[in-house]
Amino acid sequence: MQKLFQPVIEAFSQHRIAMILLTLLAVAGIILFALPMTVNIVNIGNLFGLACSFLLLVLTLWHTPFFALLGRIAANRIGKKILFILGAVIVLGVLYCLIMTCVMLHAAHKKPAEQPQTVIVLGCKVRGTVPSRMLSRRIRAAYALLEQNPDMKVIVSGGKGDNEDISEAQCMYNELTKLGISAERIIMEDQSTSTSENLRFSGACMQENGLTGSVYLATDSYHELRAQILAKKENLPECYPAAAYTSWYLVPTYWVREWFGLAHAFVFGN
């Protein structure tokens, strides 16, 4: 059965330029997914990305023994079935990631037919009383809309988490008022602990304050699709992106993590 992989081994050996490019891709992946760890960001996104990058590196540098091992595994009937199932899972996984990436990009860039009069800012980490970099950028995305639309209201949504001295909603309120947004335009929702609750409780705030029509969601671009899906589940009006900037070195980690987050939302609904 080792002969089964011989054409693949020869192809890898003969195409040295492709081998070099794949090796560089693997090294770049390792660097990109390791960078967030330097600022204490470790999640399924960079762990999965690192695992895939290391596997690609092994495949390019040690392809001959790697495929020889696969040949020995395939020589066994059970091993052959395992490899077939594993291959099918990999193909389906790649297709899922490609499709989700396309849909995520669309969700982060779709435009409203009519200007929404409400923006909901989804909560993120507060460090003591100071917004984290991500939360600060979500606040800035909402602020830009509020400056352009003087009649627009904003719902700041997020409760108080561990190691936070104030709620995320209070932090956002403080920052927006410092930027010159009138307190009368800000509605605080400070009980939520997840994106689903952000949207559910913000929907209740909209009803209580007579806010109707479509809504902007101020969050990171990679998070817009899941937020819009959960908003629809929570019966909010049509939602559109107010995508905040994400630092380039964090995009791969959080983008991959979002693939898993979307799968969780599809299966468990939150």
N, C-alpha and C positions, 0 to 999 in steps of 0.2 A: 504493500500500500504506500510505501514511501515514494514509489515512482509516480504516484498520483500527484504529488506536489513538486516533482522535478521541473516541469515547465515553469512553475511560479518561481522556483529558486533560480533557475537560469535567467528568467526575465529580470529578477532583482539584480543579479550579478552583472548582466550585460548593460543595463541602463544606469550608468554611474551618475549621470546628471540628476536623474529622478531620485536616486538614492541620497545624493547630497541634499537635494531640496527637501526630501522627507525628513532627513536628519535635522536640518535647520528648522523645519516646522516643529518637530518634536521638542527641540531645545527652546524655541521661542514660546511654545506652549507651557513648558515647565517654568520658564521665567515669568510669563504673564500670570499664570495661576498661583505662583508662589509670592508674587509682589504684595497682594493684599494681606498676606500673613505678617508682613513687616509692620502693619498697623493693626495687628491683632484681629483680623477678619478671617475666620475659618468657618466654612460651611460646606454643604454638600456640593456647591458649585465648584469651588477650587479643589476640593478633594477628588471629585470625579474627573475634573479637567486634568489634574496632575496624574491620576491613574492612567487615563487615556494617552497622555503625552509620554509617560514612561513606557507604556506598552508599545507605542509607535517607535520610540527610540530603540527598544529591544528588537523590534521587528526589522528595523533598518540595519542596525549594527551586527546583529547575530541572526540574520534571516536563515542561514543554512541549518544550524542546529535547531532553530525554532520550528521550521517546517519539517525537519526530520522527526522532531518530537510529535508533531501533528500526524505525521505518517504512521508512527508507531501506535498512536491512540486510535487512528482510523482503521488499523488492522484488526481491531476488536469490534465485534458487532455492536456491543453496548457503546463503545467509544465512538463508533461511527454515528450512532444515533445522537449521542451527546453533542458531537461537533455539528451535526445538521441542525439541531435545535438551537445551539449557540449561534450558528451562522444566521439562522432565521431571525433570532432575537436582535442581533446586531443590525441586520438589514432593516428590520421594522423600526428599530430605535433611531437609526440614521434618518429614515423617512419621516418619523415623528418630529425629530429635531428640525429638519429642514422646513417642514410644513408649519410648525409652530413659529419658527423664525420669521417666515413670510407673513403670518397672521399678526405676530407681535409688531412687526414694522408697520403694517397697515394700521393697527390700532393706535400706534404712537403718532401717526401723522394724518389721521382722517380729520376733515374739516366740517364744522356745523353749517347747516343751510341757513340758520338764523342764529344770531348772537345769544348765547345763554346769559341769563342774568344772575346766576349763582355759580360760585366756585367752591368746591369742597377740597380742603387740603388734608390729605391722609397723613396720619401721624408717623413719626419715626423717632429714633433714639434722641433723648435729651441727656446731656452730660451735666448733671447737677441742675443748674437753671439755664444752661446755655444750649442752644440747638446744635446737634451734630452737623457735620458738613452736609450730609444728605438732606436733613430736615431744613437747614438754612436755604438750600437751593430750591426746595419745594415752596418755601415761604416766598422766595424771590420770584418764582414762576407765577404764584398767585398775585403777588404785589404788582407785577407787570400788567396783568389783566385788570386789576382793580384801578390802576392808574389810567388805563385806557378807557375804562367804562365806569364813570362816577356813580352810576345807579346800581352797580353790581354789588351783591351781598356775598359774604364769605363765611363758610362754616369751617371752623378749625376743629379737627376731630382727632382725639387721642387721649387716653387716660394716663395715669401715673404708673410707670413700671418700676422694676427693681433698679436701685441706684439712681433714681431720678428724684430730685427734690421737689419738683412741681410737675403737674400734668403736662403732657405734650400740647394739649389745647391751650393751656395757660402760657406756655412758652411761646407758641405761635401768636397768641394774642399780644403778648408783650412786644414781640419783634415787629409785628405789623403796626402797632400804635407808635412805636419808635420811628418807623418809616413814614409816619404821617397819615395812616389810614384811620378814619374816625371809628371810635369804639362802637358807634351806633350801626356800623356796617358789618360788625363781626359777631357771629353767633358761636358760642362755645359749646362743644360736645366733649365732655371730659370723663366719660365712663368706659369707653371702648378699649378693648385689649387686642383686637385683631382687625384685619382688613374687612372681614365680613361685618363685624360690629361697627367699625367706622362708618360703613355704608348704611347699615340698618338704622343706627341711631341718628345719623345725619339725615336720612329720609324722614324720620320722625320730626327732626328739627325743622325740616322744610315744611311739613304739614302744619306744625304749630305756628309757624311764622308766615303762612300763606304764600310760600314760594312755589312757583309752578314753572313749567317749561324745562327745556334741556339744561344740562349741567356740565361744567368743566370739572375734571378730576386732576388736581395738582399732585403728581407723583412722578417717580422716575420713569423714563420711557419704557424700560424693560418691564415695568410693573403695570403699565396701562391696560394691556389686554386682560390680565387676570382681574384687575379692579373693575373693568367694564363688564366682564362676565358676572362677577359677584354682585355688581350694582343691578344688573338685570334680574338676577335671582332675588334680590331684596326689593324688587318692584320700584326702583328709582326711575325717573324719566331718562330719556336717551342721554348717554354720557359721551363727552368728547375729551381729548387729551389736552392737558396743560403740562406738557412734559418738562420736567426739570433736568438740568444738565447733570451728567454723571461723569466723574473723573475717568479718563480713558483706561487707566490700569485696573479699575474696578469693573468695567463693563463685561469682560469675559466671565469673571466669577459670578456676577449677579445674573447675567444672561442665562448661563447654564443652570444656576439654581432655580431660575424661573421656569425652565422646562419641567423640573420636578414639581414646582409649586402648581403649575397648570395641571399636571397629571393628578395631583392631589385634589385640586378643585373639581376636576372632571369626575373623579371617583367618589369623593366624600362631600362635595358641594361647598367647601369652604377653604 
